[in-house]
């Protein structure tokens, strides 16, 4: 599964992917798939990892978008 979204805050496109059967990765480090960063609870890149098993693309997109919103909130707070 894959989702690409344009981030106005980061001024670039982000691609979320699930190259295996469960864990979700995002290409924040510029690397695709399993070379990217694994998404974790609370919009973080370390901690309890977030995954999705199954073929429900709508649920996959919800998970990715929810993580991205939390990540941006954290990003804004770090500035």
C-alpha positions as CSV (number, residue, x, y, z in Angstrom):
1,X,0.0,0.0,0.0
2,X,1.1,3.5,-0.7
3,X,-0.2,7.1,-0.1
4,X,1.5,10.2,-1.4
5,X,0.4,13.6,-0.1
6,X,1.7,17.1,-0.6
7,X,2.9,18.8,2.6
8,X,2.6,22.6,2.5
9,X,4.3,22.9,5.9
10,X,7.3,20.9,4.7
11,X,7.1,22.1,1.1
12,X,7.4,18.6,-0.4
13,X,5.5,15.4,-1.1
14,X,5.5,12.7,1.5
15,X,5.0,9.0,0.6
16,X,3.7,6.6,3.2
17,X,4.1,2.9,2.3
18,X,3.6,-0.5,3.8
19,X,6.3,-2.6,2.0
20,X,5.7,-5.6,4.2
21,X,2.7,-6.9,5.9
22,X,2.3,-4.5,8.8
23,X,4.6,-1.6,9.5
24,X,4.1,1.8,7.9
25,X,7.0,3.9,6.7
26,X,7.3,7.6,5.5
27,X,10.1,9.0,3.3
28,X,10.9,12.0,5.6
29,X,14.6,11.0,5.3
30,X,14.4,11.0,1.5
31,X,14.5,7.2,1.4
32,X,11.6,5.1,0.1
33,X,10.0,2.0,1.6
34,X,11.8,0.2,4.4
35,X,14.7,2.6,4.1
36,X,12.4,5.4,5.2
37,X,11.3,6.3,8.8
38,X,8.9,4.0,10.6
39,X,5.9,6.0,12.0
40,X,5.2,5.8,15.7
41,X,2.4,6.9,18.1
42,X,1.9,10.6,18.7
43,X,3.4,11.8,15.3
44,X,6.8,10.6,16.3
45,X,9.5,8.6,14.6
46,X,10.6,6.6,17.7
47,X,8.5,4.8,20.2
48,X,5.5,2.5,19.7
49,X,5.3,1.7,16.0
50,X,2.1,2.0,14.1
51,X,1.1,-0.6,11.5
52,X,-1.8,-1.7,9.5
53,X,-2.6,-5.2,8.2
54,X,-5.3,-5.9,5.8
55,X,-6.4,-4.4,2.5
56,X,-8.6,-1.5,3.6
57,X,-7.0,1.4,1.8
58,X,-9.3,4.0,3.4
59,X,-8.2,2.8,6.9
60,X,-4.5,2.9,5.8
61,X,-5.0,6.5,4.6
62,X,-6.7,7.5,7.8
63,X,-3.8,6.2,9.9
64,X,-1.3,8.0,7.7
65,X,-3.2,11.3,7.7
66,X,-3.7,11.1,11.5
67,X,0.0,10.5,12.1
68,X,0.9,13.4,9.7
69,X,-1.3,15.8,11.6
70,X,0.2,14.8,14.9
71,X,3.7,15.1,13.4
72,X,3.0,18.6,12.1
73,X,1.7,19.6,15.6
74,X,5.0,18.3,17.1
75,X,7.0,20.0,14.3
76,X,5.3,23.4,15.0
77,X,5.9,23.0,18.8
78,X,9.6,22.3,18.2
79,X,10.1,25.6,16.4
